[in-house]
């Protein structure tokens, strides 16, 4: 039964397809072309694969900018990256149909298995091509190679390839598209409903496949009809299974959910409430948030100019930002050498005429704990974010020593993404990298002593440590306005 709306109505913009949805088929096409090139010995030009990958990466994000641009509501000047005419054709096809015809022609059960294998660390496109050659039943020899490279058991690799293993997803990759689908159902029915979602706890915790959605409705048969119509209305969703009591629906990124109706929902909520509870990227930034101190721009692996980042931050209500590009050891991220950082410093100095901008760097913590920049350059930085990006050891002692040595240089202000956990990455939304082994209690004590903050943006498996961190007297959350001064 319907009740009075307890929240402010959501705007139509919230329910537009998101950028990450629209670019995912381009990522998939590029990957399968790469796999097929290896499989068929170079049948696809490398530059085409590269251009598809770069276009997808440059457009990827959580907003609805691509859809608005295609609809004519945004101009070229509103985008950080303006796609070519050919890429625009692909984007239009995805918006209208949920996919690309060329991708559909490449897809087969084995090709879909190859796309799933991207979520396994250590299995690159050349090895995935071998799975495509072997078909639905890869050999024990191939599985042995995959297990050796990834450190994952053969039966688990096979389960991923065959689609028998539930995967994990970022909540922001699931919640907005899911709520758009539920919005379609409500529009088709002409009513508002309360919904209960089992399996999405909040906007941060990973979401596993086959979570459940319930509509609070007394008419199960009618609800089922609306669910089917919703699938037909939204090209990004496909009906995978239908029964008298429930449907299984899959999003084109790969995640699935079970949807049904029941008369009483214990935690039934309207869409507005679900957005507030489950989407951390919805709404305005918290009023206490004054700055963003970890920003990459087009100088390294970002896609926007420093000026665009400063202007966007001001529009969001932030008082100041810190531009912190990668350092030279992060070669894949186009890290800056000392001379490049000095050139950027000149550029940032011009920004300061109209914007509050700090200039620092995300400096790699090298294998032995040294920082990846000369001391003379580190002394000139407003903010040093120190991070480990590669070559973690398998034992806790070595990893802990590496971080402690970096902190004790006296140049570090923040330890970036300390656990190095990762859930999802561009083009591989179900990718998972578990947290490294580190004696966090010892690290927190050292941070408290040296007045070093820790960046908490990968809370995967380490939540229980946060109270310990706060009790240790760390400056976590400390006002960095002293640096702006």
Secondary structure, 3 states (H helix, E strand, C coil): CCCCCCCCCCCHHHHCCCHHHHHHHHHHHHHHHHHHHHHCCCCCCHHHHHHHHHHHHHHCCCCCHHHHHHCCCCCHHHCCCCCCHHHHHHHHHHHHHCCCHHHHHHCCHHHHHHHHHCCCCCCCHHHHHHHHHHCCCCCHHHHHHHHHHHCCCHHHHHHHHCCCCCCEECHHHHHHHHHHHHHHHHHHHCCCCCEEEECCCCCCCCEECCEEEEEECCCHHHHHHHHHHHHHHCCCEEEEEECCCCEEEEECCCCEEEEEEECCCCCCECHHHHHHHHCCCCCCCCCCCCEEEEECCCCCCCCCCHHHHHHHHHHCCCCEEEEEEEECCCCCCCCECHHHHHHHHHHHHHHCCCCCEEEEEEEEECCCCCECCCHHHHHCCCCEEEECCCCCCCCHHHHHHHHHHHHCCCCCCEECCCCCCEEEECCEEEEEECCCCCCHHHHHHHHHHHCCEECCCCCCCCHHHHHHHHHCCCCCCCCCHHHHC
